[in-house]
């Protein structure tokens, strides 16, 4: 099955509403982007664009976190976006996670350009309209 079809048939979409706009997101495992070995950050970003989609915008992380009210305990995924760097520290992206006692968090997680991602990591990015 071509990567594009595999990607689009194995997604969960989150409709998010912000200032009268709707954005659609998809959640996939890194392997579903067609990788057979652990890719680095730049390869993931490039593949998303190659498939015609977009990284999330900065405000998308909080919108997804708010909309995802029933995230299962222990579930987590990375929000693919332009990395944020604070005070000269390592570049980070958001990680949406539901920890013990059902507490949901939006955390910053390291995403250096050369960091390898596991094929089983789950990521979220924007679907092009």
C-alpha positions as CSV (number, residue, x, y, z in Angstrom):
1,X,0.0,0.0,0.0
2,X,1.4,3.4,-0.9
3,X,2.5,5.6,2.1
4,X,-0.1,8.2,1.4
5,X,-3.0,5.7,1.5
6,X,-1.6,4.0,4.6
7,X,-1.2,7.3,6.3
8,X,-4.7,8.5,5.5
9,X,-6.4,5.2,6.4
10,X,-4.7,4.9,9.8
11,X,-5.5,8.2,11.3
12,X,-7.6,9.7,14.1
13,X,-8.6,13.3,13.3
14,X,-9.2,16.0,15.9
15,X,-11.4,18.9,14.8
16,X,-10.2,22.0,16.5
17,X,-12.1,25.3,16.5
18,X,-10.2,28.6,17.1
19,X,-11.4,32.1,16.1
20,X,-14.0,30.6,13.7
21,X,-11.5,28.5,12.0
22,X,-11.3,24.7,11.8
23,X,-8.1,22.7,11.6
24,X,-7.8,19.0,11.2
25,X,-5.0,16.9,12.7
26,X,-3.9,13.4,12.3
27,X,-2.2,11.0,14.7
28,X,0.0,8.3,13.3
29,X,3.0,6.2,14.3
30,X,6.3,7.3,12.8
31,X,6.5,4.0,10.9
32,X,3.2,4.8,9.1
33,X,5.0,7.7,7.3
34,X,7.0,5.0,5.4
35,X,10.1,4.8,7.6
36,X,11.8,1.4,8.1
37,X,14.5,2.6,10.5
38,X,14.4,5.3,13.2
39,X,14.3,8.7,11.4
40,X,15.7,12.0,12.8
41,X,13.6,15.0,13.4
42,X,14.4,16.7,10.1
43,X,13.4,13.6,8.1
44,X,10.0,13.5,9.9
45,X,9.3,17.1,9.2
46,X,10.4,16.6,5.5
47,X,8.1,13.6,5.1
48,X,5.1,15.4,6.5
49,X,5.6,18.2,3.9
50,X,6.4,15.7,1.2
51,X,2.9,14.1,1.8
52,X,1.4,17.5,1.4
53,X,0.6,18.2,5.1
54,X,1.9,20.7,7.6
55,X,3.4,20.9,11.1
56,X,1.2,22.1,13.8
57,X,1.1,25.8,14.6
58,X,2.2,27.0,18.1
59,X,-1.3,27.4,19.5
60,X,-2.4,23.9,18.2
61,X,-0.9,22.1,21.2
62,X,-3.1,23.8,23.8
63,X,-6.2,23.5,21.5
64,X,-5.6,19.7,21.1
65,X,-5.0,19.3,24.9
66,X,-8.3,21.1,25.7
67,X,-10.3,19.2,23.0
68,X,-8.9,15.8,24.1
69,X,-11.0,15.4,27.2
70,X,-10.9,11.5,27.3
71,X,-7.3,10.7,26.7
72,X,-6.7,7.2,28.1
73,X,-4.3,6.8,31.1
74,X,-0.8,6.3,30.0
75,X,-1.5,7.6,26.4
76,X,0.9,10.1,24.9
77,X,1.9,11.6,21.6
78,X,4.2,14.4,20.2
79,X,2.8,17.4,18.5
80,X,5.0,18.1,15.4
81,X,5.6,21.8,15.2
82,X,8.5,24.2,14.7
83,X,10.6,23.7,17.8
84,X,10.5,26.2,20.6
85,X,13.8,27.2,22.3
86,X,13.7,29.0,25.6
87,X,16.8,30.7,27.1
88,X,19.3,29.0,24.8
89,X,18.2,25.5,25.8
90,X,17.5,22.6,23.5
91,X,14.7,22.8,21.0
92,X,11.5,21.3,22.1
93,X,8.0,20.4,20.8
94,X,4.9,19.6,22.9
95,X,4.0,16.2,24.3
96,X,0.4,15.6,25.2
97,X,0.3,13.0,28.0
98,X,-2.2,11.5,30.4
99,X,-0.3,10.5,33.6
100,X,-1.4,8.7,36.8
101,X,-4.7,9.7,38.4
102,X,-5.9,10.8,35.0
103,X,-4.0,14.0,34.9
104,X,-3.6,15.4,31.4
105,X,-0.6,17.5,30.6
106,X,0.9,19.4,27.7
107,X,4.7,19.2,28.3
108,X,7.7,20.3,26.4
109,X,9.8,17.5,25.0
110,X,13.3,17.6,23.4
111,X,13.3,17.5,19.6
112,X,16.8,18.4,18.4
113,X,17.2,18.2,14.6
114,X,19.4,15.1,14.8
115,X,17.5,13.2,17.5
116,X,16.2,9.8,16.4
117,X,12.6,9.0,16.8
118,X,11.3,5.4,17.4
119,X,9.1,3.9,14.7
120,X,6.5,3.4,17.4
121,X,6.4,7.0,18.5
122,X,3.0,8.5,17.8
123,X,2.9,12.0,16.4
124,X,0.2,14.6,15.5
125,X,0.4,17.1,12.6
126,X,-2.0,19.2,10.5
127,X,-3.8,17.8,7.5
128,X,-3.8,20.2,4.6
129,X,-7.3,21.3,3.8
